[in-house]
């Protein structure tokens, strides 16, 4: 199955999650970007896709007319499977009833709403403009418009965040009764704004306890963990993300977007002006690429499989890639099983509850 990812790197305000911001009076940049997206999409005309994810920045920053243009670009070039999952990212601010209805009418049948937190000090830290009331209003507007598949993003592990604050955020998220929740820890990357501010985070032990607190509360609310950071009610797991984790093929459109086809990866230039300049004459703005070896794909699929609660059938994986897990990795896997971090359940290898707390470390040792 092919998946399609469309990157829309615009928002009303420069914030942690956006690579580009459009200032007042720069609406023409959005239109120019959409024109180039259309040129790039033409290369794939007639390609069938099973999932579409429109995100990165804030696609709902686009006005209704621009959203309709985006919809025409997608449906005018790609053939959607009958039950295709079509997702759009949204922030709570700016989602009035008219925009919510337009989004649903355009065929977006899944919305990922970036709530993050309802604690004002943490939203301010992230550069977010919404509050609790706007989050509720946006959610209700999508529901009234007919959307029956909504994901809510929840962030935790803010500096000195208390268990009560985490509980308040989780309880708020759970109270909305969405079909899916994705959880994230605040990360401080080198050369980021938070890094420059010398933002201090709690240690691994504290973060592990916070993870257990969040996952436990979400499970009690009826959301079942199916991947280390993702929870869903029955039948609402993210098909788009599962395709990524299973090593599937996907097409990326837009600034910095990545594509994958049977072990060959490519990515577009990450600078907006370079993207616009590249797409206009040729319909392409590829910035680089790489070909993965069979072993690299094998190991990557194994590690992503361990992130899934269902685990992975290693023997089947070996048959698919015609590669046998080497002795060194096999010994490490056996040691992790002995230590109770991995579990061998018949043919399936999976992470235990304790293993999920240190899964990044386990994966690093298996690379």
Secondary structure, 3 states (H helix, E strand, C coil): CEEEEEECCCCCCCCCCCCCCCCCCCHHHHHHHHHHHHHHHHHHCCEEEEEEEEECCCHHHCCHHHHHHHHHHHHHHEEEEEEEEEEEEECCCCCCHHHHHHHHHCCCCEEEEEEECCCHHHHHHHCCCCCHHHHHHHHHHHHHHCCCCEEEEEEECCCCCCHHHHHHHHHHHHHCCCCEEEEEECCCCCCCHHHHCCCCCCCHHHHHHHHHHHHHHHHHCCCEEEECCEEECCCCCCHHHHHHHCCCEEEEECCCCEEEECCEEEEECCCHHHHHHHHHHHCCCEEEEEECCHHHHHHHHHHHHHHECCCEEHHHHHHHHCCCCCHHHHHHHHHHHHCCCEEEECCEEEECHHHHHCHHHHHHHHC
